[in-house]
Amino acid sequence: MQGAACGLVPRVVEPDVYNAAMDTYLVGGAVRDELLGLPVGDRDWVVVGATPAEMERAGFRPVGRDFPVFLHPETGEEYALARTERKTAPGYRGFVVNASPEVTLEEDLQRRDLTINAMARAEDGTLVDPWGGRADLEARLLRHVSPAFAEDPVRILRTARLAARFAPLGFTVAEETVALMRQMVAAGEVDALVPERVWQETRRALEAACPDEFLRVLRDCGALAVVFPEIDALWGVPQPERWHPEVDTGRHLLLCLRAAARLGLEPEARFAVLTHDLGKGTTPREYWPAHHGHEERSVTLLRRLCERLKVPTAFRELAEIVARYHGLCHRAAELRPATLLKLLEGTDALRRPARFRQFLAACEADMKGRDGLADAPYPQAERLLCGLEAAATVDPGELVAAGLAGEALGEELRARRIAAIAAACPRDGED
C-alpha cells in the first residue's frame, strides 16, 4: 500500500506481475518541494530491482533514449530504473549507464546533482535521505552530492537556476560547490555544453523569482564568460552616474532583471531585458562612460547570441526592438509627434500592439533597474500608449476609398497619424 501522506498513487497492475524485489520511490524535486511546503509539480519515480522487460510486462511504455525510462500506463508519469553512471568522455553525454536490477536506491541518489534533489519517498511514506538533503534544506544550502557533480557541466546551469528560484527562501550555493564549479570551468567542461541545454536552462532561470541570481552564480564560478561572453563583458564597464547611479553596467543588468521579475514580465520580455545593453560591453575605453551608438552594437551582438543558442523567434524579435529603441522610449515625454510615430513604426506597434506592451514593460524594467529608482513611475509608457491609440484611429480604408494609393497614400496616412498624435498626446509643456 502506498503512502497517502506523500500523495503516491496505487499501482494499476497486478502485484504478481512485478519482481518480488522491485520497489518504487518518489524522487527528486517532488520530494524537495513537498518538504519546503511548495506546490508539487511533475513527479518522478525510481524503480529498484526491475528490468526493462519486467516494466513493459507491467504495462509501462519505454521512452528513454539514453537510459531506461518508462511512462506509467495511467498517470503518464516517468518511472526510471535505478542506475549508476560512469564518465567516459567530456560533456554531459559522455557517460556509460548501468541500470541493472542490482543498483541500489542509495547508488542512484548518489549520482544526482544536489543533496536537496537526492532524497526519496518510499511507498509507505518514509523519507530516504542518505546524503543529507533535508539538513541542507533547513540550512538553505545548494550543495553537491559527490565529486561526480563535476562530470556533467549542465549541473552548473541547473545549480544557478535553482539559486534563482530559491533565492527568496534564503538559499545560497555552498562554498565547496562553487569551488568545484570553478574547477569544472577551468577544466573546460563548460565548453562542451550544447546550445539547446544552455537555452533551456536560461529560459527557466529567467522565469524564476530572482533571475539575477542565475547570472551571479554563473559569474562567480567563471561560467558566464564561457556561456554568455557578451553579457560577462558588461561588468567593469562604467556608465554616466547622472543617469546610472549604480555606474557599473553589470550591476545595472542585475537590477534590471530583478525589476523585470518584480514587474511580472513575461519570459520574452525578461530575455529582452537580459540582452538590451550588450553593446556597452564593446564601447572603447576612451569613450567611457558614454556609450554612443551602443543600441546598434547591441542588436549585432544579440543576433549572434540568438543564432548561437538557437533562441526562438518571438524572443529574438522582441529583444531586437528593445535593444534598438529603449533609449528612445525613455525620452518619450520629449518626442515630437513625428518621432513618436517613427518609434511606433519601428516597433511595428500598430500591427502588434500586444508585443509593443511587452516592449514598454522591458523598457520600464530598464529604467527601474537603477539605484534609487526601483519604485519610480514610468509615464513614458502612458504617452506612448496614448500615441498608439491615437494613430490607430486613422483608418487607411477611408483614404483608399478616397482614391489615394501608393506613395500618396503612405504620405497622407502618416500625416494624419502625426496630427492625431499631436492632438491627443501633447509633449511636456504643451497644451
C-alpha positions as CSV (number, residue, x, y, z in Angstrom):
1,M,0.0,0.0,0.0
2,Q,1.4,3.4,-1.0
3,G,1.7,6.2,1.5
4,A,-1.1,8.8,1.2
5,A,1.0,11.4,3.1
6,C,3.2,12.0,0.1
7,G,0.4,11.7,-2.5
8,L,1.6,8.4,-4.1
9,V,-0.8,6.7,-6.4
10,P,-1.6,2.9,-6.2
11,R,-0.1,0.6,-8.8
12,V,-2.6,-0.2,-11.6
13,V,-1.1,-3.6,-12.4
14,E,-1.4,-6.8,-10.5
15,P,1.3,-7.3,-7.9
16,D,2.3,-10.7,-9.2
17,V,3.4,-9.1,-12.5
18,Y,6.3,-7.4,-10.5
19,N,9.5,-8.9,-9.4
20,A,9.2,-9.5,-5.7
21,A,12.3,-7.4,-5.1
22,M,11.0,-4.5,-7.1
23,D,10.5,-1.2,-5.1
24,T,9.2,2.2,-6.3
25,Y,10.2,5.5,-4.8
26,L,9.2,9.1,-5.4
27,V,12.4,11.1,-6.0
28,G,13.9,14.5,-6.8
29,G,12.1,17.8,-7.0
30,A,8.7,16.4,-5.8
31,V,10.2,15.3,-2.5
32,R,12.2,18.5,-2.1
33,D,9.2,20.8,-2.8
34,E,7.0,18.8,-0.5
35,L,9.4,19.3,2.3
36,L,9.6,23.0,1.6
37,G,5.9,23.3,1.6
38,L,5.7,24.3,-2.0
39,P,3.3,23.1,-4.7
40,V,4.5,19.8,-6.2
41,G,4.6,19.8,-10.0
42,D,5.9,16.9,-12.0
43,R,6.6,13.7,-10.1
44,D,9.4,11.4,-11.0
45,W,9.8,7.9,-9.8
46,V,12.7,5.4,-9.4
47,V,12.2,1.7,-9.6
48,V,14.7,-0.5,-7.9
49,G,15.2,-4.2,-8.7
50,A,13.5,-4.3,-12.1
51,T,14.5,-5.0,-15.7
52,P,13.1,-3.2,-18.8
53,A,11.3,-6.4,-19.8
54,E,9.5,-6.5,-16.4
55,M,8.5,-2.9,-16.7
56,E,7.0,-3.5,-20.1
57,R,5.1,-6.6,-19.0
58,A,3.7,-4.4,-16.2
59,G,2.2,-2.1,-18.8
60,F,4.8,0.7,-18.7
61,R,5.8,2.3,-22.1
62,P,9.5,2.8,-22.7
63,V,10.6,6.3,-23.8
64,G,14.2,6.7,-22.6
65,R,16.8,7.1,-25.3
66,D,20.0,7.1,-23.2
67,F,18.8,5.1,-20.2
68,P,15.7,3.1,-19.2
69,V,12.7,5.5,-18.6
70,F,9.1,4.5,-18.8
71,L,5.7,6.2,-18.7
72,H,3.1,4.9,-16.3
73,P,0.1,3.4,-18.2
74,E,-2.4,5.6,-16.5
75,T,-0.8,8.6,-14.9
76,G,1.8,9.2,-17.7
77,E,4.4,10.0,-15.0
78,E,8.0,9.0,-15.6
79,Y,9.5,5.9,-13.9
80,A,13.2,5.3,-14.4
81,L,15.2,2.3,-13.4
82,A,17.7,2.9,-10.7
83,R,21.1,3.5,-12.4
84,T,24.7,4.5,-11.9
85,E,26.8,6.5,-14.4
86,R,30.4,6.3,-15.3
87,K,32.2,9.2,-17.0
88,T,33.9,8.2,-20.3
89,A,34.1,11.5,-22.3
90,P,33.8,15.2,-21.9
91,G,30.4,16.9,-21.8
92,Y,27.0,15.8,-20.5
93,R,26.6,12.8,-22.8
94,G,29.9,11.2,-22.2
95,F,28.6,8.5,-19.8
96,V,28.1,4.8,-19.6
97,V,24.9,3.9,-17.8
98,N,24.3,0.8,-15.6
99,A,20.6,0.2,-14.9
100,S,20.8,-3.4,-13.7
101,P,18.4,-4.7,-11.0
102,E,21.4,-4.8,-8.6
103,V,21.7,-1.0,-8.5
104,T,20.5,0.3,-5.1
105,L,18.4,3.3,-4.3
106,E,21.4,4.9,-2.5
107,E,23.6,4.4,-5.5
108,D,21.0,6.0,-7.7
109,L,20.6,9.0,-5.4
110,Q,24.4,9.4,-5.2
111,R,24.7,10.2,-8.9
112,R,22.3,13.2,-8.6
113,D,23.4,16.8,-8.6
114,L,22.4,18.4,-5.3
115,T,21.7,16.9,-1.9
116,I,18.2,18.5,-1.9
117,N,17.4,16.6,-5.1
118,A,18.8,13.3,-3.8
119,M,16.0,12.3,-1.4
120,A,13.3,9.8,-1.9
121,R,9.9,8.8,-0.5
122,A,9.2,5.1,0.0
123,E,5.8,3.6,-0.7
124,D,5.0,3.8,3.0
125,G,5.9,7.5,3.1
126,T,9.3,7.0,4.7
127,L,11.9,9.6,3.8
128,V,15.1,8.1,2.4
129,D,17.9,10.7,2.8
130,P,21.3,9.1,2.6
131,W,23.2,12.3,1.5
132,G,21.9,14.9,4.0
133,G,19.4,16.7,1.7
134,R,16.9,17.5,4.5
135,A,19.7,19.1,6.6
136,D,20.7,21.2,3.6
137,L,17.1,22.2,3.0
138,E,17.0,23.5,6.6
139,A,20.4,25.3,6.2
140,R,19.2,26.7,2.8
141,L,22.2,25.3,1.0
142,L,22.6,24.1,-2.6
143,R,25.4,21.5,-2.1
144,H,26.7,18.9,-4.5
145,V,26.2,15.2,-3.5
146,S,29.6,13.9,-4.5
147,P,32.6,14.7,-6.7
148,A,30.7,13.1,-9.6
149,F,28.9,16.5,-9.9
150,A,31.9,17.6,-11.9
151,E,31.2,15.1,-14.6
152,D,28.2,17.0,-16.0
153,P,28.5,20.7,-16.9
154,V,24.7,21.0,-17.2
155,R,24.8,20.9,-13.4
156,I,26.4,24.3,-13.2
157,L,23.5,25.7,-15.1
158,R,20.9,23.8,-13.0
159,T,22.5,25.0,-9.8
160,A,22.5,28.6,-10.9
161,R,18.8,28.2,-12.0
162,L,17.8,26.7,-8.6
163,A,19.6,29.6,-6.9
164,A,17.4,31.9,-8.9
165,R,14.3,30.0,-8.0
166,F,15.0,29.6,-4.3
167,A,16.8,32.9,-3.5
168,P,13.6,34.3,-1.9
169,L,13.7,31.4,0.6
170,G,17.3,32.3,1.5
171,F,19.1,29.6,-0.4
172,T,22.8,30.1,-1.4
173,V,25.3,27.8,-3.1
174,A,27.7,26.1,-0.7
175,E,31.3,27.4,-0.9
176,E,32.6,23.9,-1.7
177,T,30.2,23.6,-4.6
178,V,31.2,27.0,-6.0
179,A,34.8,25.9,-5.7
180,L,34.0,22.6,-7.6
181,M,32.2,24.6,-10.3
182,R,35.2,26.8,-10.8
183,Q,37.4,23.7,-11.2
184,M,35.0,22.5,-13.9
185,V,35.2,25.7,-15.8
186,A,39.0,25.7,-15.6
187,A,39.0,22.1,-16.9
188,G,37.0,23.1,-20.0
189,E,33.9,21.1,-19.1
190,V,31.6,24.1,-19.7
191,D,32.9,24.3,-23.3
192,A,31.1,21.0,-24.0
193,L,27.6,22.4,-23.3
194,V,25.3,22.3,-26.3
195,P,23.2,25.4,-27.2
196,E,19.9,23.7,-26.6
197,R,20.7,22.9,-23.0
198,V,22.1,26.4,-22.4
199,W,18.9,28.0,-23.7
200,Q,16.6,25.6,-21.9
201,E,18.2,26.3,-18.5
202,T,18.4,30.1,-19.2
203,R,14.8,30.3,-20.2
204,R,13.7,28.6,-17.0
205,A,16.0,30.8,-14.9
206,L,14.5,33.9,-16.5
207,E,11.1,32.8,-15.3
208,A,12.4,32.4,-11.7
209,A,11.7,34.8,-8.8
210,C,15.3,36.2,-8.9
211,P,16.7,35.7,-12.4
212,D,19.6,38.0,-11.5
213,E,20.9,35.2,-9.2
214,F,21.4,33.0,-12.2
215,L,23.9,35.5,-13.6
216,R,25.5,36.0,-10.1
217,V,26.2,32.3,-9.7
218,L,27.5,31.8,-13.2
219,R,29.7,34.7,-12.9
220,D,31.0,33.7,-9.5
221,C,32.3,30.4,-10.9
222,G,33.5,31.8,-14.2
223,A,30.9,30.1,-16.4
224,L,29.2,33.3,-17.5
225,A,32.3,34.3,-19.6
226,V,32.1,30.9,-21.4
227,V,28.4,30.6,-21.9
228,F,27.5,34.3,-22.3
229,P,30.7,36.3,-23.1
230,E,28.6,39.2,-24.4
231,I,26.9,39.5,-21.0
232,D,30.0,38.9,-18.9
233,A,31.7,41.8,-20.7
234,L,29.4,44.3,-19.1
235,W,31.0,44.1,-15.7
236,G,33.6,46.8,-15.0
237,V,32.1,49.0,-17.7
238,P,31.0,52.4,-16.3
239,Q,28.0,54.5,-17.3
240,P,27.3,58.2,-16.6
241,E,26.5,58.5,-12.9
242,R,23.9,61.1,-13.7
243,W,21.6,58.5,-15.4
244,H,23.0,55.4,-13.7
245,P,23.7,55.9,-10.0
246,E,24.8,52.3,-9.9
247,V,27.5,53.2,-12.5
248,D,28.6,49.6,-13.4
249,T,26.8,48.2,-16.4
250,G,26.8,44.7,-14.9
251,R,25.3,45.8,-11.7
252,H,22.7,47.7,-13.7
253,L,21.8,44.5,-15.6
254,L,21.3,42.6,-12.3
255,L,19.0,45.4,-11.0
256,C,17.1,45.3,-14.3
257,L,16.4,41.6,-14.1
258,R,15.3,42.0,-10.5
259,A,12.9,44.8,-11.7
260,A,11.6,42.6,-14.5
261,A,10.7,39.8,-12.1
262,R,9.1,42.3,-9.7
263,L,7.0,43.7,-12.5
264,G,5.9,40.2,-13.6
265,L,7.3,40.4,-17.1
266,E,6.7,37.5,-19.5
267,P,9.7,35.4,-20.4
268,E,10.2,37.1,-23.8
269,A,10.4,40.5,-22.1
270,R,12.8,39.2,-19.5
271,F,15.1,37.9,-22.2
272,A,14.9,41.4,-23.8
273,V,16.0,42.9,-20.5
274,L,18.9,40.5,-20.3
275,T,20.2,41.5,-23.7
276,H,19.3,45.1,-24.1
277,D,22.7,46.7,-23.3
278,L,25.1,44.2,-24.9
279,G,26.7,46.9,-27.0
280,K,28.1,48.7,-23.9
281,G,30.5,45.9,-23.5
282,T,32.2,46.8,-26.7
283,T,32.5,50.6,-26.2
284,P,36.2,51.6,-26.5
285,R,37.6,52.6,-23.1
286,E,38.5,56.1,-24.4
287,Y,34.8,56.9,-24.7
288,W,33.7,55.7,-21.3
289,P,31.4,56.4,-19.5
290,A,29.5,57.4,-22.7
291,H,28.1,54.7,-24.9
292,H,27.0,56.5,-28.1
293,G,25.7,54.1,-30.7
294,H,25.5,51.1,-28.3
295,E,22.0,50.3,-29.4
296,E,23.0,49.1,-32.9
297,R,26.0,47.3,-31.5
298,S,23.7,45.6,-29.1
299,V,21.5,44.4,-31.9
300,T,24.5,42.9,-33.7
301,L,25.7,41.1,-30.7
302,L,22.2,40.0,-29.9
303,R,21.7,38.4,-33.3
304,R,24.9,36.4,-32.9
305,L,23.9,35.2,-29.4
306,C,20.5,34.2,-30.6
307,E,21.9,32.3,-33.6
308,R,24.4,30.5,-31.4
309,L,21.9,29.4,-28.8
310,K,19.0,28.9,-31.3
311,V,16.8,31.3,-29.4
312,P,13.1,31.2,-30.5
313,T,12.0,33.9,-32.9
314,A,9.5,35.5,-30.6
315,F,12.3,36.1,-28.0
316,R,14.7,37.4,-30.6
317,E,12.3,39.8,-32.3
318,L,11.2,41.4,-29.1
319,A,14.8,41.6,-27.8
320,E,15.9,43.4,-31.0
321,I,13.4,46.2,-30.8
322,V,14.1,46.7,-27.1
323,A,17.9,46.8,-27.8
324,R,17.4,49.3,-30.6
325,Y,14.7,51.6,-29.2
326,H,14.9,51.5,-25.4
327,G,16.7,54.8,-25.3
328,L,14.1,56.5,-27.5
329,C,11.4,55.0,-25.3
330,H,12.9,56.6,-22.2
331,R,12.7,60.0,-23.9
332,A,9.0,59.6,-24.8
333,A,8.0,62.8,-22.9
334,E,10.0,65.0,-25.2
335,L,9.4,63.2,-28.5
336,R,7.8,65.2,-31.3
337,P,4.7,63.5,-32.8
338,A,6.6,62.6,-35.9
339,T,9.4,60.9,-33.9
340,L,6.8,59.2,-31.7
341,L,5.2,57.8,-34.8
342,K,8.6,56.7,-36.1
343,L,9.0,54.7,-32.8
344,L,5.6,53.1,-33.3
345,E,6.5,52.2,-36.9
346,G,9.9,50.8,-36.0
347,T,8.5,48.5,-33.3
348,D,5.5,47.5,-35.5
349,A,3.3,48.6,-32.7
350,L,0.2,49.2,-34.9
351,R,0.1,45.7,-36.2
352,R,1.4,44.1,-33.0
353,P,0.1,46.1,-30.0
354,A,0.5,43.2,-27.5
355,R,4.2,42.9,-28.3
356,F,4.5,46.7,-28.0
357,R,3.2,46.4,-24.5
358,Q,5.9,43.8,-23.8
359,F,8.4,46.3,-25.2
360,L,7.2,49.0,-22.9
361,A,7.4,46.7,-19.9
362,A,11.0,45.7,-20.7
363,C,11.9,49.4,-21.1
364,E,10.3,50.1,-17.7
365,A,12.4,47.4,-16.1
366,D,15.5,49.0,-17.7
367,M,14.6,52.4,-16.2
368,K,13.8,50.9,-12.7
369,G,17.0,48.9,-12.7
370,R,19.0,51.7,-11.2
371,D,19.9,52.6,-7.7
372,G,17.1,54.6,-6.1
373,L,14.6,54.2,-9.0
374,A,13.1,50.8,-8.3
375,D,9.7,52.4,-7.4
376,A,9.8,55.4,-9.7
377,P,6.9,55.9,-12.0
378,Y,7.3,55.4,-15.8
379,P,5.0,57.9,-17.5
380,Q,6.8,57.2,-20.8
381,A,4.6,54.1,-21.3
382,E,1.5,56.1,-20.9
383,R,2.4,58.7,-23.5
384,L,3.5,56.0,-26.0
385,L,0.3,54.0,-25.5
386,C,-1.6,57.3,-26.0
387,G,0.2,57.8,-29.3
388,L,-0.5,54.2,-30.3
389,E,-4.2,54.6,-29.6
390,A,-4.3,58.0,-31.5
391,A,-2.5,56.6,-34.5
392,A,-4.8,53.6,-34.6
393,T,-7.9,55.9,-35.0
394,V,-6.8,56.8,-38.5
395,D,-8.5,54.5,-41.0
396,P,-6.4,53.6,-44.1
397,G,-9.6,52.3,-45.7
398,E,-11.1,55.8,-45.9
399,L,-8.0,57.1,-47.7
400,V,-8.1,54.2,-50.2
401,A,-11.8,54.9,-50.7
402,A,-10.9,58.5,-51.5
403,G,-8.7,57.3,-54.3
404,L,-5.3,57.5,-52.7
405,A,-2.7,54.8,-53.5
406,G,1.0,54.1,-53.4
407,E,3.3,56.8,-52.2
408,A,0.5,59.4,-51.9
409,L,-1.5,57.0,-49.6
410,G,1.5,56.5,-47.4
411,E,2.3,60.2,-47.0
412,E,-1.3,61.1,-46.2
413,L,-1.7,58.3,-43.7
414,R,1.5,59.3,-42.0
415,A,0.4,63.0,-41.9
416,R,-2.9,62.1,-40.4
417,R,-1.4,59.9,-37.8
418,I,1.1,62.6,-36.8
419,A,-1.8,65.0,-36.4
420,A,-3.8,62.6,-34.3
421,I,-0.9,62.0,-32.0
422,A,-0.2,65.7,-31.7
423,A,-3.9,66.4,-30.7
424,A,-4.2,63.5,-28.3
425,C,-0.7,63.3,-26.7
426,P,1.0,66.7,-26.2
427,R,4.6,66.8,-25.1
428,D,5.6,68.1,-21.7
429,G,4.9,71.8,-21.5
430,E,2.4,71.7,-24.3
431,D,-1.3,72.2,-24.0
